[in-house]
């Protein structure tokens, strides 16, 4: 069997790795086929911004690590994870103008490579990952394969677009307020945000008070689970780590979750934010599907989610981190950053961060930790297993809607109703592609589990995937 005999674009990463192990295709064939697919559709959607094709070809022809994904093509998000010698720009004109290259491999990069993955390049992201649409000034908008006039989401929008368009089967993503789940929702993918501390951020410590965590976007639950096995776990010096699973996450795929008690939140909690009919339909249909599988779904959610004091405190965390990031890059590049270097929203974040004193920052952290205890009591004290919500308050918006210089910030807050809360609490959450609008745009639904219970999310996600398969549905822009 050769790569010409099968449609590699529709195969998940586990299946591609099986072809390599069985000797049916070589890593070189997988890599060359993926490069052709990127060349075919990337000009339409602008997902891959840094190519690493020659290095990937050489690695595929050499002695790759004998990991579970040996020879499978892969893409890294251009934010948060460095690869020595490769461009690293974080969606910023400041770093792009300096042609900055990473000085080392991040711990997560090593884990991806040890899994046998072959990195083909890096994907588009908004500047510093501080918004949920991928439309940076530095690299331009990433376009949704389901409709190129619409957003891919963010900040992992380039990775999601690349997977949705069939360039690769799985790609790196990270999530500080929804940045795995939002693009998964908008591009019809599986997007699992792991628990706080599940995945190392070595050699750094934490990001956004520990709200940011790395993972992947994929087309299948088994890819997500198997990849989590590859990247999860403690690395020396990590400030905290999630408790290890009792067995591999991949073993949870297809396992019976048993009857579960699921709370349903089908409407935004923000004042003045209207429920979108497609998002309401999506989550209610998911509730009916869960009930048909033997679970008990009841209207209800943690009361603490309605506390409006959360947002300003989380903005304090993000603003302080942005100010620190910009100051770091100024030292690294040896000059001050101005309006020609940093986008307006991030300059505003920096200004807020610079005005925030240390006591105010510590008070915000302490308040958010106390609030997280109130949220999680709903799972532990009240005995719920999962919370079901829409992933976003609207279907994928048009490009330009969330990046509008005057209205974009308020619109982001209205759209981002369901995800950032669980970055603060550190709980695992997954977006699943269970609904499409009449116009063909994907709408994801979110399931949230107690801290450390990715195993439960994987079991239920696998059950839903079997009951309502989504992998056979591909977008209009697709690299067959």
C-alpha positions in Angstrom: 0.0 0.0 0.0 1.2 3.5 -0.8 0.1 6.9 0.3 -1.7 7.2 -3.1 -3.9 4.2 -2.3 -5.6 5.9 0.7 -7.0 9.3 1.5 -4.6 10.4 4.2 -6.4 13.7 4.7 -9.4 11.9 6.2 -7.4 9.6 8.5 -6.8 10.6 12.1 -3.3 10.5 13.5 -3.7 7.2 15.2 -4.7 5.6 11.9 -1.7 7.2 10.1 0.7 6.0 12.8 -0.8 2.5 12.4 0.0 2.6 8.7 3.6 3.4 9.5 4.0 0.7 12.1 2.5 -1.9 9.7 4.9 -0.9 7.0 2.1 0.3 4.6 3.5 3.8 4.3 6.7 5.5 5.4 7.1 8.7 7.4 8.5 10.3 4.3 5.3 9.5 2.4 3.1 11.0 5.2 5.2 14.1 5.3 5.3 14.7 1.6 1.5 14.2 1.3 0.9 16.7 4.1 3.2 19.2 2.5 1.2 18.9 -0.8 -2.0 19.5 1.1 -0.7 22.6 2.8 0.5 23.9 -0.5 -2.9 23.3 -2.0 -5.2 25.1 0.5 -3.0 27.3 2.7 -3.1 30.2 0.2 -6.9 30.3 0.7 -7.0 30.2 4.5 -3.6 31.5 5.8 -3.3 28.9 8.6 0.4 28.0 8.3 2.7 31.1 8.6 6.1 29.5 9.1 7.1 26.5 6.9 9.6 23.9 8.1 9.4 21.6 5.1 13.0 20.8 4.4 13.8 20.0 8.0 10.7 17.8 8.3 11.7 15.9 5.2 15.1 15.2 6.6 13.7 14.1 10.0 11.1 11.8 8.3 13.9 10.1 6.4 16.0 9.6 9.6 15.7 7.7 12.8 12.5 9.1 14.3 11.7 8.4 18.0 9.6 5.2 18.2 6.6 7.0 19.9 2.9 6.3 19.3 2.8 8.9 16.5 6.0 8.0 14.7 6.1 9.7 11.3 2.8 11.6 11.7 2.9 15.2 10.4 2.2 18.0 13.0 2.0 21.7 13.3 2.9 23.9 16.3 1.0 27.1 17.2 3.3 30.1 17.0 2.7 31.0 20.6 3.9 29.6 23.9 5.9 26.6 22.6 9.4 27.2 21.2 11.4 25.1 18.8 15.1 25.9 18.7 16.2 27.9 15.7 12.7 28.3 14.3 10.7 31.6 13.9 8.8 32.5 17.0 6.6 35.6 16.6 3.5 35.2 18.8 1.4 37.0 16.2 3.4 40.2 16.8 4.9 42.7 14.4 7.5 43.4 17.1 9.0 39.9 16.9 8.3 39.5 13.2 10.2 42.7 12.4 13.2 41.4 14.4 13.0 38.0 12.6 13.2 36.5 16.1 14.0 32.8 16.4 13.6 30.5 19.4 16.7 29.9 21.4 15.7 26.5 22.8 13.1 23.7 22.7 10.3 24.0 25.2 9.5 21.0 27.3 6.3 20.4 25.4 8.1 20.5 22.1 10.4 17.7 23.3 7.4 15.7 24.2 5.8 16.1 20.8 9.0 15.1 19.1 9.5 12.1 21.5 6.0 11.0 20.5 7.4 10.6 16.9 5.6 13.6 15.4 7.2 15.5 12.5 6.8 19.2 12.8 6.0 20.9 9.4 5.7 24.4 10.6 3.9 26.9 12.8 0.4 28.3 12.7 -1.3 31.7 12.7 -2.3 33.2 16.0 -3.6 36.6 17.3 -0.9 38.8 18.9 0.1 37.3 22.3 -3.0 35.2 22.3 -5.1 37.8 24.0 -8.2 37.5 21.9 -10.5 34.8 20.4 -10.2 35.6 16.7 -7.0 35.0 14.6 -6.6 38.3 12.7 -3.2 39.8 13.7 -1.8 42.8 11.9 1.5 40.9 11.6 0.1 38.0 9.6 -3.4 38.8 8.5 -6.6 36.9 9.1 -6.8 33.2 9.2 -9.9 32.1 7.3 -12.4 29.4 8.2 -12.5 26.4 5.9 -16.3 26.2 6.4 -16.7 29.8 5.1 -13.6 31.9 4.4 -15.5 35.1 5.3 -15.8 33.9 8.9 -13.4 33.7 11.9 -11.6 30.5 12.8 -11.7 31.5 16.5 -8.6 32.0 18.5 -6.1 32.0 19.8 -5.4 28.6 18.3 -7.2 29.6 15.1 -4.4 28.7 12.7 -4.1 25.2 14.1 -7.8 24.6 14.0 -8.1 25.8 10.4 -5.2 23.6 9.4 -6.8 20.5 10.9 -10.3 21.3 9.7 -9.0 21.8 6.1 -7.2 18.4 6.1 -3.6 19.7 6.1 -2.8 17.6 9.2 -4.9 15.4 11.4 -3.9 17.1 14.7 -2.1 20.2 15.8 -0.8 22.0 18.9 -3.2 24.4 20.6 -3.3 26.2 23.9 -6.1 27.7 26.1 -6.0 30.6 28.5 -9.7 31.7 28.2 -11.1 29.3 25.6 -8.3 29.2 23.0 -8.5 25.5 22.3 -12.3 25.2 22.7 -13.3 28.3 20.8 -11.5 27.4 17.5 -12.6 23.8 17.9 -16.2 25.1 18.0 -15.8 27.4 15.0 -13.9 24.8 12.9 -15.9 21.6 13.9 -13.1 19.8 15.8 -12.5 18.1 19.1 -10.9 20.6 21.5 -10.0 19.4 25.0 -8.6 21.9 27.5 -6.8 19.8 30.1 -6.8 20.4 33.9 -4.4 23.0 35.3 -1.0 21.5 35.7 -1.7 18.5 33.5 0.8 19.6 30.8 4.2 21.1 31.6 5.1 24.6 30.6 8.8 24.1 31.1 11.1 25.9 31.2 8.7 28.7 32.2 6.5 28.4 35.3 2.9 29.4 34.6 0.9 31.8 32.5 -2.1 33.9 33.5 -2.2 32.7 37.1 -2.1 29.1 35.8 -5.1 29.6 33.6 -3.2 28.8 30.4 -2.7 25.1 29.5 -1.6 23.4 26.3 -3.2 20.6 24.3 -4.3 19.9 20.7 -7.1 20.3 18.3 -8.1 17.1 16.4 -10.8 15.4 14.4 -11.2 12.4 16.7 -11.5 11.7 20.4 -8.9 9.0 20.3 -6.3 11.3 18.8 -7.0 13.8 21.6 -6.8 11.1 24.3 -3.6 9.5 22.9 -1.9 12.8 22.4 -2.7 13.7 26.0 -1.0 10.6 27.2 2.1 11.8 25.3 2.2 15.3 26.7 0.8 14.9 30.2 2.9 14.6 33.4 5.3 16.4 35.7 8.6 17.9 34.5 11.2 18.8 37.1 10.6 22.2 38.5 6.9 22.5 37.5 5.2 24.6 40.3 2.3 22.2 40.4 1.0 19.2 38.5 -2.4 17.5 38.1 -2.8 14.1 39.7 -1.8 11.3 37.3 -4.6 9.2 35.7 -5.3 5.7 37.0 -4.7 4.3 33.5 -3.8 5.8 30.1 -6.3 8.3 28.7 -6.4 6.3 25.5 -7.9 3.5 27.4 -11.0 5.6 28.2 -12.0 5.8 24.5 -15.0 3.5 24.2 -15.2 2.9 27.9 -18.7 3.1 29.5 -19.0 6.3 31.5 -22.1 4.9 33.3 -25.2 7.0 34.0 -24.2 10.6 34.7 -25.9 13.6 36.3 -25.4 16.5 33.8 -26.3 20.1 34.5 -27.6 22.2 31.5 -26.8 25.9 30.9 -28.3 26.9 27.6 -28.2 30.7 27.8 -25.6 33.5 28.4 -25.3 34.7 32.0 -23.9 38.1 31.1 -26.2 41.1 31.5 -27.7 42.1 28.2 -26.3 39.2 26.2 -29.0 37.5 24.1 -29.1 33.8 23.5 -28.4 32.8 19.9 -31.0 30.3 18.5 -28.3 28.1 16.9 -26.3 27.8 20.1 -29.5 27.1 22.1 -30.5 24.5 19.6 -27.1 22.9 19.7 -26.9 22.5 23.4 -30.5 21.3 23.7 -30.0 18.7 21.0 -26.8 17.6 22.8 -28.9 17.3 26.0 -31.4 15.0 24.2 -28.6 12.9 22.9 -27.1 12.5 26.3 -30.5 11.5 27.7 -30.9 8.9 24.9 -27.6 7.4 26.1 -28.9 7.0 29.6 -27.7 10.1 31.3 -29.8 12.4 33.5 -29.8 16.0 32.2 -31.3 18.8 34.4 -31.3 22.5 34.1 -28.8 24.0 36.5 -25.3 25.4 36.9 -23.1 26.8 39.6 -24.5 29.9 41.0 -21.1 31.4 41.3 -20.9 31.6 37.5 -23.3 34.6 37.8 -20.8 36.6 39.8 -20.0 39.7 37.7 -16.9 40.5 39.8 -15.0 37.7 38.0 -14.3 39.5 34.7 -12.5 42.7 36.0 -10.3 40.6 38.2 -9.4 38.2 35.4 -8.6 41.2 33.2 -6.2 42.3 35.9 -4.4 39.0 35.6 -4.3 39.2 31.7 -3.3 42.8 31.7 -0.4 42.3 34.2 0.8 39.3 32.2 0.6 41.3 28.9 2.6 44.2 30.4 5.2 41.7 31.7 5.4 40.0 28.2 5.9 43.3 26.3 8.5 44.4 28.8 10.3 41.0 28.4 10.4 41.4 24.6 11.6 45.0 24.9 14.6 43.7 26.9 15.1 40.7 24.5 15.0 42.9 21.4 16.8 45.8 22.9 14.3 48.6 22.1 11.0 50.0 23.3 7.8 48.8 21.7 5.3 51.4 20.4 2.2 51.7 18.3 4.0 50.4 15.2 5.0 47.3 17.1 2.0 46.3 19.3 -1.7 46.3 18.5 -4.0 48.7 20.3 -5.8 46.2 22.5 -2.5 44.9 23.8 -1.2 48.4 24.4 -4.3 49.0 26.4 -3.7 45.8 28.4 -0.2 46.9 29.0 -1.3 50.3 30.3 -3.7 48.6 32.7 -1.0 46.1 33.8 1.5 48.9 34.4 -0.9 50.7 36.6 -1.7 47.6 38.6 0.2 47.4 41.9 1.5 44.2 43.4 -1.1 44.2 46.2 -4.0 44.6 43.7 -2.6 41.8 41.6 -2.3 39.4 44.6 -5.7 40.4 45.8 -7.2 39.5 42.4 -5.5 36.1 42.4 -6.7 35.4 45.9 -10.3 36.4 45.1 -10.3 34.3 42.0 -9.1 31.2 43.9 -11.8 31.7 46.4 -14.4 32.1 43.7 -13.1 28.9 42.0 -13.8 27.0 45.2 -17.4 28.2 45.1 -17.8 27.1 41.4 -16.3 23.7 42.0 -18.6 23.0 45.0 -21.4 22.4 42.4 -19.5 19.3 41.2 -18.3 18.1 44.5 -20.8 19.2 47.1 -23.9 19.0 44.9 -22.9 15.7 43.2 -23.0 16.7 39.6 -20.8 14.9 37.1 -20.7 17.3 34.1 -21.9 20.7 33.0 -23.2 21.1 29.4 -23.1 24.5 27.8 -22.7 26.0 24.3 -19.0 26.6 23.7 -19.6 30.2 22.4 -22.6 32.6 22.6 -22.7 32.8 18.7 -21.7 30.8 15.6 -18.4 31.8 14.0 -18.7 35.6 13.5 -17.5 37.3 10.3 -13.9 38.3 10.0 -13.6 41.8 11.4 -16.4 41.6 13.8 -14.3 40.8 16.9 -11.3 42.8 15.7 -13.1 46.0 15.2 -10.9 48.7 16.9 -13.8 50.4 18.7 -16.4 47.6 19.3 -14.3 44.4 19.2 -13.5 44.3 22.9 -17.1 44.5 24.0 -18.1 42.0 21.4 -15.4 39.5 22.6 -16.8 39.8 26.1 -20.3 39.1 24.9 -19.3 36.1 22.8 -17.0 34.6 25.4 -19.7 33.6 27.9 -18.9 30.0 28.7 -15.2 29.1 28.6 -12.8 31.4 30.5 -14.5 30.6 33.8 -13.0 27.1 33.7 -9.5 28.4 32.9 -9.8 30.2 36.2 -11.0 27.1 38.1 -8.5 24.9 36.3 -11.2 22.3 35.4 -10.9 20.2 32.2 -13.5 21.0 29.5 -14.1 19.9 25.9 -15.8 21.3 22.8 -17.4 18.8 20.5 -18.7 19.4 16.9 -22.3 18.3 17.3 -24.2 21.0 15.4 -24.2 23.1 12.2 -26.2 26.1 11.3 -28.5 26.1 8.2 -25.8 28.1 6.5 -23.2 25.3 7.2 -21.2 26.9 10.0 -20.2 24.7 12.9 -21.4 25.3 16.5 -19.7 23.4 19.3 -21.1 22.3 22.6 -19.0 22.2 25.8 -18.8 19.7 28.6 -17.0 20.6 31.8 -15.9 18.0 34.4 -14.4 18.2 37.9 -10.8 19.0 38.3 -8.5 16.1 37.1 -11.3 14.2 35.4 -10.2 14.2 31.8 -10.9 10.5 31.9 -14.6 11.2 32.3 -14.7 13.8 29.5 -13.0 11.3 27.1 -15.4 8.5 27.9 -18.5 10.7 27.3 -17.0 12.4 24.3 -16.2 9.0 22.8 -19.8 7.9 23.5 -21.2 11.0 21.7 -18.8 10.5 18.8 -20.1 7.0 18.3 -23.7 8.0 18.6 -23.4 11.1 16.3 -20.2 10.7 14.2 -18.8 13.9 12.8 -15.6 12.9 11.0 -17.3 12.2 7.7 -18.3 15.8 7.3 -15.7 18.0 5.7 -15.7 21.8 4.9 -15.9 23.3 1.4 -12.2 24.2 1.6 -10.5 20.8 2.1 -7.3 19.3 0.9 -8.2 15.9 -0.4 
